[in-house]
C-alpha cells in the first residue's frame, strides 16, 4: 500500500510566559480538522528544533491528540472555542516532548479507529514564574 507524508505544522515558535503561580496550564491548538480518513495507519513525526530551550523545561510541554468531532451541523463548537473541553473532542493520546536536548525527533502513533478528523494541541504547565520556548514542526505519515 502507498504511503504519504503531510505537513501538519510548519516550523513554529511557541513562547510560554508564566508570571508566578505554579500549577497553571496553558493549552494552544496547533492543528485542527486533520483528515486521516484515507489512512489505515498513521503516525505524527514531531520535531523539536535546535533553537528550543529544552534544558529550562521543569515540566516538558506535551503534545495532545484528540478525536475532532467537528460537524457542519454545529460549526461553532470547534476551533472557535477557547477551551478544549468545550469542543466535540475525545482524548486519544499525548507525547511529552524530550528534555534531553534539541534537535529531537519523536513519534506519536494514531490509534486505530480514531475517527476521520484529529486535533493537536500543545500544553504547558507552570512550576512558577518562568518563560519557556519551543520551536516545533509536525508531519503526518499515513499508509493508505
C-alpha positions as CSV (number, residue, x, y, z in Angstrom):
1,X,0.0,0.0,0.0
2,X,1.1,3.5,-0.8
3,X,2.2,5.9,2.0
4,X,2.0,9.6,2.2
5,X,3.6,12.4,4.3
6,X,1.8,15.6,5.0
7,X,3.0,18.8,6.8
8,X,0.6,19.5,9.7
9,X,2.6,22.3,11.4
10,X,5.5,24.1,9.7
11,X,8.4,25.1,11.9
12,X,6.8,27.4,14.5
13,X,7.9,29.1,17.7
14,X,5.9,28.7,20.9
15,X,6.6,31.1,23.8
16,X,5.1,30.3,27.2
17,X,5.3,33.1,29.8
18,X,4.1,32.4,33.4
19,X,4.1,35.2,35.9
20,X,4.1,33.4,39.2
21,X,1.8,30.7,40.4
22,X,2.7,27.1,40.0
23,X,0.3,24.6,38.5
24,X,-1.2,26.8,35.8
25,X,-1.8,25.1,32.5
26,X,-1.9,26.7,29.0
27,X,-3.1,24.7,26.0
28,X,-2.9,26.0,22.4
29,X,-4.4,24.5,19.4
30,X,-1.8,23.9,16.7
31,X,-3.8,21.9,14.1
32,X,-7.5,21.2,13.7
33,X,-9.5,19.0,11.4
34,X,-6.6,16.9,10.3
35,X,-8.2,14.4,7.9
36,X,-6.9,10.9,8.4
37,X,-9.9,9.1,6.9
38,X,-7.9,7.7,3.9
39,X,-5.3,6.1,6.1
40,X,-5.2,2.6,7.7
41,X,-2.3,3.6,9.9
42,X,-0.9,7.0,10.8
43,X,2.0,8.4,12.8
44,X,2.9,12.0,13.7
45,X,6.6,13.0,13.4
46,X,7.2,15.7,16.0
47,X,10.4,17.7,15.7
48,X,11.8,19.9,18.5
49,X,14.2,22.2,16.7
50,X,17.6,23.3,17.9
51,X,16.5,26.8,18.9
52,X,14.3,25.3,21.7
53,X,15.5,25.9,25.2
54,X,14.7,22.4,26.5
55,X,17.1,22.5,29.5
56,X,14.9,25.1,31.2
57,X,11.7,23.0,31.0
58,X,11.0,21.9,34.6
59,X,7.9,20.2,33.1
60,X,8.2,19.5,29.4
61,X,5.5,20.7,27.0
62,X,3.0,18.0,26.0
63,X,1.6,17.4,22.5
64,X,-2.1,16.3,23.0
65,X,-4.0,14.4,20.3
66,X,-7.8,14.4,20.2
67,X,-10.5,13.0,18.0
68,X,-12.0,16.1,16.4
69,X,-15.8,15.7,16.2
70,X,-16.3,18.8,14.1
71,X,-19.7,18.8,12.3
72,X,-21.3,21.3,9.9
73,X,-24.5,20.9,12.0
74,X,-22.8,22.8,14.9
75,X,-19.8,24.7,13.4
76,X,-19.4,27.0,16.4
77,X,-18.3,24.0,18.5
78,X,-14.8,23.6,17.2
79,X,-11.7,25.7,16.6
80,X,-13.6,28.9,17.7
81,X,-13.9,27.6,21.2
82,X,-11.0,28.5,23.6
83,X,-11.2,25.5,26.0
84,X,-10.5,22.1,24.5
85,X,-13.2,20.6,26.8
86,X,-15.8,22.9,25.3
87,X,-15.5,21.2,21.9
88,X,-16.6,17.9,20.4
89,X,-13.3,16.2,21.3
90,X,-12.1,13.0,22.9
91,X,-8.5,12.5,24.1
92,X,-6.6,9.8,22.1
93,X,-3.0,10.2,23.4
94,X,-0.2,12.5,24.3
95,X,3.6,12.9,23.9
96,X,5.8,14.7,26.5
97,X,8.5,16.5,24.5
98,X,12.0,15.3,25.2
99,X,14.1,17.4,27.6
100,X,17.5,15.9,26.8
101,X,18.5,18.3,24.1
102,X,17.4,19.5,20.7
103,X,17.1,18.8,17.8
104,X,15.0,15.8,18.6
105,X,12.5,13.7,16.6
106,X,9.7,11.8,18.4
107,X,6.7,9.9,17.2
108,X,3.1,9.8,18.2
109,X,1.1,6.9,16.8
110,X,-2.6,7.5,16.0
111,X,-4.7,4.7,17.5
112,X,-6.8,2.6,15.0
113,X,-10.5,3.6,14.8
114,X,-9.8,7.2,15.8
115,X,-12.4,8.6,13.5
116,X,-11.7,10.8,10.5
117,X,-10.6,14.1,12.0
118,X,-7.9,14.9,14.6
119,X,-7.0,17.9,16.6
120,X,-3.5,18.6,18.0
121,X,-2.6,21.0,20.9
122,X,0.5,21.8,22.8
123,X,0.1,22.0,26.6
124,X,2.4,23.6,29.1
125,X,2.2,23.5,32.9
126,X,4.0,26.1,35.0
127,X,6.2,25.5,38.0
128,X,6.4,29.1,38.9
129,X,7.4,32.4,37.2
130,X,9.3,31.4,34.0
131,X,9.5,31.6,30.3
132,X,9.7,28.6,28.0
133,X,10.5,28.5,24.3
134,X,9.8,25.6,21.9
135,X,10.3,25.5,18.1
136,X,8.3,22.6,16.7
137,X,7.2,21.2,13.4
138,X,4.8,18.2,12.8
139,X,4.3,15.9,9.9
140,X,1.7,13.1,9.5
141,X,2.8,9.9,7.8
142,X,-0.1,7.7,6.7
143,X,-0.5,4.3,5.0
144,X,-3.4,4.1,2.7
